[in-house]
């Protein structure tokens, strides 16, 4: 038997492909299918186009539109599980994973689960990361994982910390909901791309980037940004000189623009320096400026949170990211697989589908 830990897109794709290859599969999920998506903010949509985001064996329905919403993704994942008759044990929290003479053992809150192989697919964005800034804030501070909608911030001054896609989307959501002032705290100038140009998704360039020389992709990306947005340095968003090289170094997905650039240009959103600390209950930025705000939304990212499960096995790097992916196995842990932990410009859902198909050919 093969045990898949995680009932999100990666876990479901693995289970479906393994079952199709003839393997007996059980999926352990601590909440319910699609719960990780359901917990995200209301305005969330896929940044990847529908027809390049479906999992193998069942595509995303055309009726969901070009850029499916959060709720449509949840609906799709549940339909995917039902269509492939995947046995998902909900309400089961996987714990420490250990090697046995016969295979593997997964601790749970009840009876442990034994399996010949284990597939860890709990997701890259699993545990919210909140920096420990010196001092304390006098207002209301939440991580983006706990943000739902901008209505409750109407009339307030809000600082959003973090210029990734979550930070950009939450910033726009706050402005549209009527926040009196919205500041976006940016430490490292982000790459920014359109979702599509003349109907062609930017995701296609992301897919092609792995097959082109790095310098070529840098030049194409820089040109597309310049043509699309012009020079944004004067509004606080200077362009990285080599955007693709910067992605390869930091593995941070570019901001897919859904209105941020226009909001920054027209002054609806103000870009400010990175948050350094708190003094007298107020945020102090890297340029020494102190700002007065009512609330802070920290879009400061996530960690995999894999250490309690497999940290003792020597299969993670210093950031908690697996050292092997998909069908590959670590020499010290044969039969243990990780799916869904690679940051890709070609789209996470597309990548986990590919990893699941390759894993099934090896594992089943």
ZAMARGU-4260 file (C-alpha; in steps of 0.2 Angstrom, whole numbers, plus 5000, padded with zeros to 4 digits):
<rodrens>
0) 5000/5000/5000 | 5005/5018/4997 | 5001/5031/5009 | 4999/5049/5003 | 4999/5063/5017
5) 4989/5078/5011 | 4972/5080/5003 | 4976/5095/4992 | 4980/5096/4974 | 4997/5087/4975
10) 4990/5073/4986 | 4975/5070/4975 | 4985/5070/4959 | 4997/5057/4966 | 4983/5046/4973
15) 4974/5047/4956 | 4989/5042/4946 | 4995/5029/4958 | 4977/5021/4958 | 4977/5022/4939
20) 4993/5012/4939 | 4986/4999/4950 | 4992/5003/4967 | 4982/5003/4983 | 4982/5020/4990
25) 4976/5029/5006 | 4976/5048/5008 | 4977/5056/5025 | 4970/5073/5027 | 4969/5083/5044
30) 4954/5094/5038 | 4945/5090/5022 | 4948/5090/5004 | 4953/5107/4998 | 4954/5114/5015
35) 4970/5124/5012 | 4962/5133/4998 | 4946/5136/5007 | 4956/5145/5021 | 4963/5158/5010
40) 4957/5176/5007 | 4941/5178/4997 | 4948/5187/4982 | 4961/5174/4978 | 4961/5168/4960
45) 4973/5156/4951 | 4987/5166/4943 | 4989/5152/4930 | 4976/5150/4916 | 4963/5136/4918
50) 4968/5126/4903 | 4986/5124/4910 | 4981/5121/4928 | 4971/5105/4928 | 4977/5089/4936
55) 4979/5074/4926 | 4964/5064/4922 | 4951/5078/4924 | 4953/5096/4919 | 4946/5111/4927
60) 4928/5115/4920 | 4927/5128/4906 | 4913/5136/4916 | 4925/5142/4930 | 4932/5155/4918
65) 4950/5159/4912 | 4956/5162/4930 | 4947/5151/4942 | 4942/5158/4959 | 4947/5151/4976
70) 4930/5143/4978 | 4930/5136/4961 | 4947/5128/4965 | 4940/5120/4981 | 4925/5114/4971
75) 4936/5107/4957 | 4947/5097/4970 | 4932/5089/4978 | 4925/5084/4961 | 4942/5077/4956
80) 4943/5066/4972 | 4926/5060/4969 | 4929/5057/4950 | 4944/5046/4954 | 4936/5037/4969
85) 4950/5042/4980 | 4949/5036/4998 | 4953/5051/5009 | 4953/5049/5028 | 4948/5066/5033
90) 4951/5072/5051 | 4968/5062/5052 | 4983/5072/5057 | 4999/5064/5051 | 5014/5064/5063
95) 5031/5057/5063 | 5036/5046/5049 | 5048/5032/5053 | 5056/5018/5043 | 5052/5000/5048
100) 5059/4983/5042 | 5044/4981/5031 | 5042/4999/5024 | 5036/5015/5033 | 5025/5019/5048
105) 5015/5036/5050 | 5010/5041/5067 | 4993/5048/5069 | 4982/5053/5083 | 4975/5035/5083
110) 4981/5019/5075 | 4997/5022/5065 | 4997/5019/5046 | 5009/5007/5039 | 5014/5007/5020
115) 5027/5002/5008 | 5029/5019/5002 | 5025/5036/5008 | 5021/5052/4998 | 5022/5068/5007
120) 5011/5081/4999 | 5006/5093/5013 | 5010/5109/5002 | 5024/5122/5002 | 5013/5135/5010
125) 5009/5125/5025 | 5014/5135/5041 | 5013/5154/5041 | 5029/5163/5044 | 5029/5179/5055
130) 5045/5188/5057 | 5050/5193/5075 | 5051/5212/5073 | 5059/5221/5088 | 5046/5230/5099
135) 5027/5229/5098 | 5013/5236/5088 | 4999/5245/5096 | 4986/5241/5083 | 4979/5225/5075
140) 4992/5213/5066 | 4987/5197/5057 | 4996/5186/5045 | 4989/5185/5027 | 4984/5167/5032
145) 4971/5175/5043 | 4965/5189/5032 | 4949/5186/5023 | 4942/5202/5015 | 4944/5221/5016
150) 4927/5226/5023 | 4933/5225/5041 | 4947/5238/5037 | 4936/5251/5029 | 4941/5268/5034
155) 4957/5262/5042 | 4976/5265/5038 | 4983/5248/5034 | 5001/5243/5031 | 5004/5227/5021
160) 5021/5219/5023 | 5028/5209/5009 | 5028/5211/4990 | 5023/5194/4984 | 5007/5189/4976
165) 4997/5188/4992 | 5003/5205/4998 | 4999/5213/4981 | 4981/5205/4980 | 4977/5210/4998
170) 4984/5227/4995 | 4971/5229/4981 | 4957/5221/4990 | 4960/5234/5005 | 4960/5249/4993
175) 4944/5243/4984 | 4935/5239/5001 | 4938/5257/5006 | 4953/5258/5018 | 4958/5276/5020
180) 4976/5273/5017 | 4985/5258/5010 | 5004/5256/5012 | 5014/5242/5004 | 5030/5238/5013
185) 5043/5232/5000 | 5061/5226/5005 | 5067/5219/4989 | 5060/5226/4973 | 5049/5213/4965
190) 5048/5207/4947 | 5030/5211/4940 | 5022/5203/4925 | 5005/5204/4917 | 4993/5189/4919
195) 4993/5189/4900 | 4997/5199/4885 | 4985/5200/4870 | 4977/5184/4877 | 4993/5175/4879
200) 4996/5169/4897 | 5013/5174/4905 | 5013/5157/4911 | 5019/5151/4894 | 5035/5160/4896
205) 5037/5153/4913 | 5035/5135/4905 | 5047/5139/4891 | 5060/5147/4903 | 5068/5131/4908
210) 5072/5127/4890 | 5080/5144/4886 | 5097/5151/4891 | 5096/5161/4907 | 5102/5177/4898
215) 5089/5176/4885 | 5075/5174/4898 | 5082/5189/4907 | 5081/5200/4892 | 5063/5194/4887
220) 5056/5197/4904 | 5064/5214/4906 | 5058/5219/4889 | 5040/5213/4893 | 5040/5222/4909
225) 5046/5239/4902 | 5033/5238/4888 | 5019/5233/4899 | 5022/5245/4914 | 5036/5258/4909
230) 5048/5263/4923 | 5041/5261/4940 | 5056/5266/4950 | 5048/5283/4954 | 5034/5275/4963
235) 5044/5263/4973 | 5045/5248/4962 | 5061/5248/4952 | 5064/5233/4940 | 5077/5219/4944
240) 5091/5220/4932 | 5090/5202/4928 | 5073/5196/4934 | 5074/5177/4929 | 5092/5176/4937
245) 5084/5184/4952 | 5070/5171/4952 | 5083/5157/4951 | 5093/5164/4966 | 5078/5168/4977
250) 5064/5156/4971 | 5051/5170/4973 | 5037/5170/4960 | 5035/5187/4951 | 5019/5198/4956
255) 5006/5194/4943 | 4998/5211/4941 | 4979/5211/4945 | 4978/5230/4947 | 4993/5234/4959
260) 5003/5244/4946 | 4988/5255/4942 | 4984/5258/4960 | 5002/5263/4964 | 5003/5274/4949
265) 4987/5284/4953 | 4992/5285/4972 | 4978/5273/4979 | 4993/5263/4986 | 5009/5270/4992
270) 5025/5259/4991 | 5036/5261/5007 | 5052/5254/5013 | 5053/5237/5022 | 5047/5235/5040
275) 5062/5235/5053 | 5054/5237/5070 | 5041/5245/5081 | 5044/5260/5092 | 5031/5267/5104
280) 5018/5255/5096 | 5021/5262/5078 | 5030/5254/5063 | 5048/5260/5059 | 5053/5257/5041
285) 5071/5253/5034 | 5073/5271/5029 | 5070/5277/5047 | 5052/5284/5043 | 5039/5280/5057
290) 5022/5278/5050 | 5005/5278/5059 | 4993/5264/5054 | 4978/5256/5062 | 4982/5238/5056
295) 4996/5228/5048 | 4993/5213/5037 | 5009/5202/5036 | 5011/5194/5019 | 5027/5187/5024
300) 5026/5169/5017 | 5025/5152/5023 | 5036/5137/5028 | 5033/5119/5023 | 5032/5113/5042
305) 5039/5096/5037 | 5051/5095/5052 | 5040/5086/5064 | 5036/5073/5051 | 5053/5070/5043
310) 5065/5081/5050 | 5075/5067/5059 | 5077/5058/5042 | 5090/5070/5034 | 5079/5073/5019
315) 5077/5092/5021 | 5088/5107/5018 | 5091/5121/5030 | 5074/5129/5025 | 5064/5114/5028
320) 5062/5110/5009 | 5064/5092/5003 | 5081/5088/4995 | 5072/5076/4982 | 5056/5078/4973
325) 5043/5068/4963 | 5049/5050/4959 | 5066/5053/4966 | 5071/5045/4982 | 5084/5051/4995
330) 5098/5037/4997 | 5094/5037/5016 | 5075/5036/5014 | 5070/5024/5000 | 5052/5024/4997
335) 5049/5041/5003 | 5043/5054/4991 | 5039/5073/4991 | 5027/5081/4978 | 5022/5099/4977
340) 5038/5108/4985 | 5046/5115/4969 | 5043/5133/4966 | 5040/5135/4947 | 5036/5149/4935
345) 5026/5136/4925 | 5012/5134/4938 | 5011/5124/4953 | 4996/5114/4948 | 5003/5109/4932
350) 5020/5104/4940 | 5012/5093/4953 | 5002/5084/4940 | 5018/5081/4930 | 5027/5075/4946
355) 5012/5063/4950 | 5012/5055/4933 | 5031/5052/4934 | 5030/5046/4952 | 5016/5033/4947
360) 5027/5026/4933 | 5041/5023/4946 | 5031/5019/4962 | 5017/5008/4956
</rodrens>
